[in-house]
């Protein structure tokens, strides 16, 4: 049985201090200090990153901006992988996302009813 994207990211982040992993329906959320910094969605991973990093990733075509309904999220990018294990190469991006949301005073957490700690 092959590893899912959620499983690959969990194995990468589960030992990082401060990371809380929750599951909600078919999504896995990764948070620090009660703030979501990443989650899985439609076969990709979504990360909240500083604008300069977002611009660099989108310009390099390594990621796309997250669109929620008709709204394009300026600080959220979607990264897709051919194989789930490829997500492990982005540990530095996950840590940058953690640091970014930790430094913000007001933040949408994408957590809601139905989340359960892992």
TORKOL-4160 file (C-alpha; in steps of 0.2 Angstrom, whole numbers, padded with zeros to 4 digits, m for minus):
118
<pt num="1" X="0000" Y="0000" Z="0000"/>
<pt num="2" X="0007" Y="0017" Z="m0005"/>
<pt num="3" X="0009" Y="0031" Z="0007"/>
<pt num="4" X="m0004" Y="0046" Z="0006"/>
<pt num="5" X="0001" Y="0064" Z="0005"/>
<pt num="6" X="m0006" Y="0067" Z="0023"/>
<pt num="7" X="0005" Y="0052" Z="0029"/>
<pt num="8" X="0020" Y="0058" Z="0021"/>
<pt num="9" X="0018" Y="0076" Z="0029"/>
<pt num="10" X="0013" Y="0069" Z="0046"/>
<pt num="11" X="0029" Y="0058" Z="0046"/>
<pt num="12" X="0039" Y="0074" Z="0042"/>
<pt num="13" X="0031" Y="0085" Z="0055"/>
<pt num="14" X="0026" Y="0074" Z="0069"/>
<pt num="15" X="0042" Y="0077" Z="0079"/>
<pt num="16" X="0044" Y="0095" Z="0076"/>
<pt num="17" X="0041" Y="0104" Z="0092"/>
<pt num="18" X="0024" Y="0113" Z="0094"/>
<pt num="19" X="0016" Y="0106" Z="0078"/>
<pt num="20" X="m0002" Y="0100" Z="0082"/>
<pt num="21" X="m0010" Y="0088" Z="0069"/>
<pt num="22" X="m0029" Y="0087" Z="0067"/>
<pt num="23" X="m0040" Y="0078" Z="0054"/>
<pt num="24" X="m0056" Y="0085" Z="0047"/>
<pt num="25" X="m0066" Y="0075" Z="0035"/>
<pt num="26" X="m0053" Y="0072" Z="0021"/>
<pt num="27" X="m0041" Y="0085" Z="0026"/>
<pt num="28" X="m0026" Y="0085" Z="0038"/>
<pt num="29" X="m0022" Y="0102" Z="0047"/>
<pt num="30" X="m0006" Y="0107" Z="0054"/>
<pt num="31" X="m0005" Y="0120" Z="0067"/>
<pt num="32" X="0006" Y="0129" Z="0079"/>
<pt num="33" X="0000" Y="0140" Z="0094"/>
<pt num="34" X="m0018" Y="0136" Z="0088"/>
<pt num="35" X="m0015" Y="0143" Z="0071"/>
<pt num="36" X="m0015" Y="0133" Z="0055"/>
<pt num="37" X="0000" Y="0135" Z="0044"/>
<pt num="38" X="m0003" Y="0120" Z="0032"/>
<pt num="39" X="m0017" Y="0108" Z="0027"/>
<pt num="40" X="m0020" Y="0095" Z="0014"/>
<pt num="41" X="m0033" Y="0099" Z="0000"/>
<pt num="42" X="m0037" Y="0090" Z="m0016"/>
<pt num="43" X="m0021" Y="0080" Z="m0018"/>
<pt num="44" X="m0010" Y="0095" Z="m0013"/>
<pt num="45" X="m0003" Y="0104" Z="0002"/>
<pt num="46" X="m0008" Y="0122" Z="0006"/>
<pt num="47" X="0004" Y="0133" Z="0015"/>
<pt num="48" X="0003" Y="0150" Z="0023"/>
<pt num="49" X="0019" Y="0160" Z="0019"/>
<pt num="50" X="0026" Y="0177" Z="0019"/>
<pt num="51" X="0021" Y="0187" Z="0003"/>
<pt num="52" X="0039" Y="0187" Z="m0004"/>
<pt num="53" X="0040" Y="0168" Z="m0003"/>
<pt num="54" X="0023" Y="0166" Z="m0011"/>
<pt num="55" X="0029" Y="0177" Z="m0025"/>
<pt num="56" X="0045" Y="0167" Z="m0027"/>
<pt num="57" X="0036" Y="0151" Z="m0028"/>
<pt num="58" X="0022" Y="0156" Z="m0039"/>
<pt num="59" X="0035" Y="0165" Z="m0051"/>
<pt num="60" X="0045" Y="0149" Z="m0052"/>
<pt num="61" X="0029" Y="0139" Z="m0055"/>
<pt num="62" X="0032" Y="0128" Z="m0040"/>
<pt num="63" X="0015" Y="0133" Z="m0032"/>
<pt num="64" X="m0001" Y="0141" Z="m0036"/>
<pt num="65" X="m0011" Y="0154" Z="m0026"/>
<pt num="66" X="m0025" Y="0146" Z="m0016"/>
<pt num="67" X="m0043" Y="0151" Z="m0023"/>
<pt num="68" X="m0057" Y="0149" Z="m0010"/>
<pt num="69" X="m0073" Y="0152" Z="m0020"/>
<pt num="70" X="m0070" Y="0168" Z="m0030"/>
<pt num="71" X="m0057" Y="0174" Z="m0018"/>
<pt num="72" X="m0039" Y="0172" Z="m0021"/>
<pt num="73" X="m0029" Y="0171" Z="m0005"/>
<pt num="74" X="m0013" Y="0181" Z="m0006"/>
<pt num="75" X="m0003" Y="0172" Z="0008"/>
<pt num="76" X="m0009" Y="0154" Z="0004"/>
<pt num="77" X="m0001" Y="0143" Z="m0009"/>
<pt num="78" X="m0005" Y="0126" Z="m0016"/>
<pt num="79" X="0010" Y="0114" Z="m0019"/>
<pt num="80" X="0006" Y="0098" Z="m0028"/>
<pt num="81" X="0018" Y="0083" Z="m0029"/>
<pt num="82" X="0019" Y="0068" Z="m0041"/>
<pt num="83" X="0023" Y="0057" Z="m0027"/>
<pt num="84" X="0018" Y="0060" Z="m0008"/>
<pt num="85" X="0036" Y="0057" Z="m0002"/>
<pt num="86" X="0042" Y="0072" Z="m0012"/>
<pt num="87" X="0034" Y="0083" Z="0001"/>
<pt num="88" X="0048" Y="0079" Z="0013"/>
<pt num="89" X="0060" Y="0090" Z="0002"/>
<pt num="90" X="0050" Y="0105" Z="0008"/>
<pt num="91" X="0053" Y="0104" Z="0027"/>
<pt num="92" X="0061" Y="0122" Z="0027"/>
<pt num="93" X="0045" Y="0129" Z="0019"/>
<pt num="94" X="0034" Y="0120" Z="0032"/>
<pt num="95" X="0045" Y="0128" Z="0045"/>
<pt num="96" X="0044" Y="0145" Z="0037"/>
<pt num="97" X="0025" Y="0144" Z="0037"/>
<pt num="98" X="0026" Y="0139" Z="0055"/>
<pt num="99" X="0036" Y="0154" Z="0059"/>
<pt num="100" X="0026" Y="0166" Z="0049"/>
<pt num="101" X="0009" Y="0161" Z="0057"/>
<pt num="102" X="0017" Y="0161" Z="0074"/>
<pt num="103" X="0023" Y="0179" Z="0072"/>
<pt num="104" X="0005" Y="0185" Z="0067"/>
<pt num="105" X="m0006" Y="0193" Z="0080"/>
<pt num="106" X="m0023" Y="0190" Z="0071"/>
<pt num="107" X="m0025" Y="0175" Z="0060"/>
<pt num="108" X="m0039" Y="0164" Z="0052"/>
<pt num="109" X="m0036" Y="0147" Z="0058"/>
<pt num="110" X="m0046" Y="0136" Z="0046"/>
<pt num="111" X="m0052" Y="0126" Z="0061"/>
<pt num="112" X="m0070" Y="0123" Z="0064"/>
<pt num="113" X="m0082" Y="0110" Z="0072"/>
<pt num="114" X="m0077" Y="0092" Z="0068"/>
<pt num="115" X="m0058" Y="0094" Z="0070"/>
<pt num="116" X="m0051" Y="0080" Z="0080"/>
<pt num="117" X="m0033" Y="0080" Z="0087"/>
<pt num="118" X="m0022" Y="0066" Z="0081"/>
